[in-house]
Amino acid sequence: MRTNGEFKFSYLLIGLGLGAIAGLLFASRSGEETRKYLRRRSNKSLDYLNQQARKLRENAEGIVKKGKEFIGPHCDSVKTDTEAEKQAYEEERRENLGG
């Protein structure tokens, strides 16, 4: 009859053995081959991320465009009203400071 600790130790040994075998199989490449492989994989990953970022940007632009259509043309008038108020405030401030 085995105790729980003996089972854990045997699983540890099996795991170490399998890990060592896998490490030897993957480490059979030379350092230069491994660096080239990693460089290729990283370039593919960067290309994928750039592609996903482009899709996300396009989707965001579409959402902004639809939002502007939903809000309507009065959105621009709010912006110009705010700018006009700011300009009037600046003129009033100059007049009060000058005299």
N, C-alpha and C positions, 0 to 999 in steps of 0.2 A: 504494500500500500504506500503510495507516494503522497507527500504533503504538498500543499499549495505552493510552497517555496521551491520545491524541486521542479515542478512544472514550469514555473516562471524562469528558472535558470536554464532549462533545456530550450525553451523558446528563445531566450537571449542568445544562446550559442548558435541556434539555427539561423536567427536573424543576422548575427555577425558573419556567419559563413556565407549566407546569400549576399550580404552587402559587400563582402570582400570579393566574391566572384563577379558581381556586377561592376564593381570598381575596376577590376582588372580588365574586364571586357571593354569598358568605355575608355580606359586609360591606355589602350593599345595604340592609340594615335600619337603621333609625335606632337611636341609642343606647338610647332608651326601649324600643323593641320588643325589642332584644336583651336588655336587663335583664329584661323581662317573660318572655321565652322562657326565659332561664336560671333565673329564679325558679320558673317552672312545672316545669321539668325537675328542679330540686333538690327541690321539694315532692314530686314523684312518686317520686324516689329515696328520700326520707325515709320516705314511706308504705310503699314496698316493703321498706325495711330494718326498719321497725317490724313489718310483717307477718311477715317472716322471723324476727325476734326473738321474736315471740309464739309462732310455731310451734315454735321451738327450746325456749322455756320450757315449753310444753305437753309436748313430748317428754321433756324432762328430768324434769318432775314425774312423768310416767308411769314412767320408768325408776326413779326414787327409790321410787315406790309399789311397783313390782314387786320391787325390792331389799328393801324392808321386809317384803313378804310372804314372800320367799324366806328371809330371816333368821329370821323368826318372832317370836313374842311375847317370847322371852327377851332380845331386844334392849333392851326397856324395863327389865328386871330388872338388866341390867348397868349401866345408867345409875343406877338407884336404889342399887345396891350401891356404886358409886363415890361417890355423894353421901353415903351413910352412912359410908363410910370417911373421907371428908373431914371430916365433922362429928365423928366420933370423934377424929380427929387434932387438930382444933381444940380440943376439950374437954380432951384430954390435955395439950396445949401450955399451955392456960390454967392447969390444975392445977399443972403443973411450974413455971411462971413465978410463980405466986402463993405457993407454999409450999414 
